[in-house]
Amino acid sequence: MKIIDGKKISEKILNRLEKEIREKQLKIKLAVILVGDDPKSKIYVRKKEEVCERVGIDFELFKPSGDIQETELVEEVGKIVKDNTISGIVIQLPLPEHINTDEIFKLIPKEKNVESISPVVCAIGHILQEYDISLENKKIVLIGKGRLVGIPVGEWLDKQGLSFSGIEDIQQADIIISGAGQPNLIKKDMIKDGAVVIDIGGDVSPEVSEKAGYITPAIGGIGPVTVACLLENLVKLNLVKF
């Protein structure tokens, strides 16, 4: 079993971005919109802010209250979009239940949509490249159907002409990509020896590492790579303008 070192991969990406920003004298600002006071969301936002500071990207946090009405949020997002000092925008999920997430995401123009290329897909790509893991001729299982993992990863696999199935086929899987958000969903007896396990949703029990060939740990796994990919997308958007 080999633990996938997401921190190491993220550092490579961030070092490259820091150099690029410095050499090209890019002036970039990331705006994050955090609606409400979800504790996990606050942690994720703080990590984004820290990494922005690390590479020389300005950061601004907008914090509408959790009881804001959708019409008010639409107006607030519209103002942020029109701010020419802001290079890219992230809407931190989840939004409160009374807010239509799809409608809010539609407000972000392509030139400021840092997540137009899925950071999760980008992170998986970097991990596979770093550890020389091929998806060709492999039995792939994708778990979860959400906006952040299941949908973009499924589309990415489809575009490559790679077939995949769901958790019902997990015992035969060579590659397991999981983003269900259900702790301990995947246990050791559910996977075959040597399987590659990419845990995005915190779904994998610790003992799975005893059987996996490669595995992303709960801490220092895919999370740091995803944040680095977010900034990689932001820099790419601004290089087009540059």
C-alpha positions as CSV (number, residue, x, y, z in Angstrom):
1,M,0.0,0.0,0.0
2,K,1.2,3.5,-0.9
3,I,-0.2,6.6,0.7
4,I,-0.8,9.3,-1.9
5,D,1.0,12.5,-0.7
6,G,-1.4,15.3,-1.7
7,K,0.6,17.9,0.2
8,K,3.6,17.1,-1.9
9,I,1.7,17.4,-5.1
10,S,0.0,20.6,-4.1
11,E,3.4,22.2,-3.2
12,K,4.7,21.5,-6.7
13,I,1.6,23.2,-8.2
14,L,1.8,26.2,-5.8
15,N,5.6,26.7,-6.3
16,R,5.0,26.8,-10.1
17,L,2.1,29.3,-9.7
18,E,4.0,31.5,-7.3
19,K,6.9,31.7,-9.8
20,E,4.5,32.5,-12.7
21,I,2.6,35.2,-10.8
22,R,5.9,36.8,-9.7
23,E,7.6,36.7,-13.1
24,K,4.6,37.9,-15.0
25,Q,3.7,40.4,-12.3
26,L,0.1,39.2,-12.4
27,K,-2.4,41.1,-10.2
28,I,-5.0,38.6,-9.2
29,K,-7.8,38.6,-6.6
30,L,-10.0,35.7,-5.6
31,A,-13.4,36.5,-4.1
32,V,-15.1,33.8,-2.0
33,I,-18.8,34.1,-1.2
34,L,-19.7,32.2,2.1
35,V,-23.4,32.3,2.9
36,G,-24.1,31.5,6.6
37,D,-21.9,30.0,9.2
38,D,-21.3,26.4,8.3
39,P,-18.3,25.3,10.4
40,K,-16.8,23.0,7.7
41,S,-17.2,25.7,5.0
42,K,-15.3,28.2,7.2
43,I,-12.4,25.8,7.4
44,Y,-12.3,25.3,3.6
45,V,-12.5,29.1,3.1
46,R,-9.6,29.6,5.5
47,K,-7.5,27.1,3.6
48,K,-8.2,29.0,0.4
49,E,-7.2,32.2,2.0
50,E,-3.9,30.8,3.3
51,V,-3.0,29.3,-0.1
52,C,-3.8,32.6,-1.9
53,E,-1.4,34.4,0.5
54,R,1.2,31.7,-0.1
55,V,1.4,32.3,-3.9
56,G,0.7,36.1,-4.0
57,I,-3.0,36.2,-4.8
58,D,-5.2,38.8,-3.1
59,F,-8.2,37.4,-1.3
60,E,-11.6,38.9,-0.3
61,L,-14.3,37.1,1.6
62,F,-18.0,38.1,1.3
63,K,-20.2,36.8,4.1
64,P,-23.9,37.2,3.5
65,S,-26.1,35.9,6.4
66,G,-27.6,32.5,6.2
67,D,-31.1,33.9,6.2
68,I,-30.5,36.1,3.1
69,Q,-33.3,35.9,0.6
70,E,-32.4,34.6,-2.9
71,T,-33.3,37.9,-4.6
72,E,-30.9,39.7,-2.2
73,L,-28.1,37.2,-2.8
74,V,-28.6,37.6,-6.6
75,E,-28.1,41.3,-6.2
76,E,-25.1,40.8,-4.0
77,V,-23.4,38.4,-6.4
78,G,-24.2,40.8,-9.3
79,K,-22.2,43.5,-7.5
80,I,-19.2,41.2,-6.9
81,V,-19.2,40.1,-10.6
82,K,-19.1,43.7,-11.7
83,D,-16.1,44.5,-9.5
84,N,-13.2,44.9,-11.9
85,T,-10.7,44.3,-9.1
86,I,-11.9,40.7,-8.7
87,S,-10.3,38.2,-11.0
88,G,-12.2,35.0,-10.0
89,I,-15.2,34.0,-7.9
90,V,-15.9,30.9,-5.8
91,I,-19.3,30.3,-4.2
92,Q,-18.6,28.1,-1.2
93,L,-21.0,25.2,-1.0
94,P,-23.4,24.2,0.5
95,L,-25.7,27.1,0.1
96,P,-28.8,27.3,2.5
97,E,-31.6,25.1,1.4
98,H,-33.9,28.0,0.5
99,I,-31.4,29.2,-2.1
100,N,-31.4,27.7,-5.7
101,T,-27.8,26.8,-6.1
102,D,-28.0,26.4,-9.9
103,E,-29.5,29.9,-10.3
104,I,-26.7,31.4,-8.2
105,F,-24.0,29.6,-10.2
106,K,-25.5,30.9,-13.5
107,L,-24.6,34.5,-12.3
108,I,-20.8,33.8,-12.5
109,P,-19.5,34.7,-16.0
110,K,-17.1,32.3,-17.7
111,E,-14.1,34.7,-17.4
112,K,-14.5,34.8,-13.6
113,N,-15.7,31.2,-13.0
114,V,-12.7,29.5,-11.2
115,E,-14.6,26.2,-11.1
116,S,-15.5,26.1,-14.8
117,I,-12.9,23.4,-14.9
118,S,-13.6,21.1,-12.0
119,P,-10.8,21.4,-9.3
120,V,-11.6,17.8,-8.3
121,V,-11.1,16.5,-11.8
122,C,-7.9,18.5,-12.0
123,A,-6.7,17.1,-8.7
124,I,-7.4,13.5,-9.8
125,G,-5.5,14.2,-13.0
126,H,-2.4,15.5,-11.0
127,I,-2.5,12.5,-8.7
128,L,-2.7,9.9,-11.5
129,Q,0.2,11.7,-13.3
130,E,2.3,11.9,-10.2
131,Y,2.0,8.2,-9.4
132,D,1.9,7.0,-13.0
133,I,-1.5,5.4,-12.6
134,S,-3.3,4.7,-15.9
135,L,-7.1,4.4,-16.2
136,E,-6.9,2.6,-19.5
137,N,-8.4,-0.9,-19.4
138,K,-9.2,-0.6,-15.7
139,K,-12.5,-1.4,-13.9
140,I,-13.5,2.1,-12.6
141,V,-16.1,2.7,-9.9
142,L,-17.4,6.2,-9.2
143,I,-19.4,6.7,-6.0
144,G,-21.6,9.8,-5.5
145,K,-23.7,11.9,-7.9
146,G,-23.2,15.4,-6.5
147,R,-22.2,18.7,-8.1
148,L,-18.7,18.7,-6.8
149,V,-17.5,15.1,-7.5
150,G,-19.9,12.7,-9.1
151,I,-21.2,14.9,-12.0
152,P,-17.9,16.4,-13.1
153,V,-15.8,13.3,-12.7
154,G,-18.4,11.2,-14.6
155,E,-18.3,13.7,-17.4
156,W,-14.5,13.7,-17.4
157,L,-14.5,9.9,-17.7
158,D,-17.1,9.9,-20.4
159,K,-15.0,12.4,-22.5
160,Q,-12.0,10.1,-22.3
161,G,-14.2,7.2,-23.5
162,L,-13.7,5.4,-20.2
163,S,-16.6,3.3,-18.8
164,F,-17.4,3.2,-15.1
165,S,-20.0,1.8,-12.8
166,G,-21.3,2.4,-9.3
167,I,-20.7,1.0,-5.8
168,E,-22.5,-2.3,-6.7
169,D,-19.3,-3.3,-8.6
170,I,-16.8,-2.1,-6.0
171,Q,-15.4,-5.6,-5.3
172,Q,-14.1,-5.9,-8.9
173,A,-12.8,-2.3,-9.1
174,D,-9.2,-1.4,-10.0
175,I,-9.9,2.3,-9.4
176,I,-12.4,3.6,-6.8
177,I,-13.2,7.3,-6.9
178,S,-15.6,8.1,-4.0
179,G,-17.4,11.4,-3.2
180,A,-20.6,10.4,-1.5
181,G,-19.9,12.2,1.8
182,Q,-20.8,9.2,3.9
183,P,-18.2,8.3,6.6
184,N,-17.2,4.6,6.7
185,L,-19.2,3.8,3.6
186,I,-16.3,1.8,2.1
187,K,-14.8,-0.9,4.3
188,K,-11.8,-3.2,3.8
189,D,-13.8,-6.3,2.8
190,M,-15.5,-4.4,0.0
191,I,-12.3,-3.8,-2.1
192,K,-9.9,-6.1,-3.9
193,D,-6.2,-6.2,-3.1
194,G,-4.2,-3.5,-4.8
195,A,-7.1,-1.3,-5.7
196,V,-6.5,2.5,-6.1
197,V,-8.7,4.4,-3.8
198,I,-9.3,8.1,-4.2
199,D,-11.4,9.3,-1.3
200,I,-12.9,12.7,-1.9
201,G,-15.9,12.6,0.3
202,G,-14.4,11.1,3.5
203,D,-16.2,7.8,2.7
204,V,-13.3,5.4,3.3
205,S,-12.7,3.5,6.6
206,P,-9.1,3.7,7.9
207,E,-8.6,-0.1,7.6
208,V,-9.0,0.1,3.8
209,S,-5.4,1.3,3.6
210,E,-4.3,-2.2,4.6
211,K,-5.6,-3.6,1.4
212,A,-5.4,-0.8,-1.1
213,G,-2.5,-0.4,-3.6
214,Y,-2.7,3.4,-3.5
215,I,-5.0,5.5,-1.2
216,T,-5.6,9.2,-0.5
217,P,-5.5,9.8,3.3
218,A,-8.3,11.8,5.0
219,I,-5.7,14.5,5.9
220,G,-3.2,15.6,3.3
221,G,-4.8,13.6,0.5
222,I,-6.8,15.1,-2.3
223,G,-7.9,18.2,-0.4
224,P,-4.7,20.2,-0.7
225,V,-4.4,19.3,-4.4
226,T,-8.0,20.5,-5.0
227,V,-7.3,23.9,-3.5
228,A,-4.1,24.2,-5.5
229,C,-6.1,23.3,-8.7
230,L,-8.6,26.0,-7.9
231,L,-5.8,28.6,-7.9
232,E,-4.3,27.0,-11.0
233,N,-7.6,27.6,-12.8
234,L,-7.6,31.2,-11.5
235,V,-4.2,31.9,-12.9
236,K,-5.1,30.3,-16.3
237,L,-8.1,32.6,-16.5
238,N,-6.0,35.6,-15.9
239,L,-3.2,34.5,-18.3
240,V,-5.8,34.6,-21.1
241,K,-6.4,38.2,-20.2
242,F,-2.7,38.8,-19.8
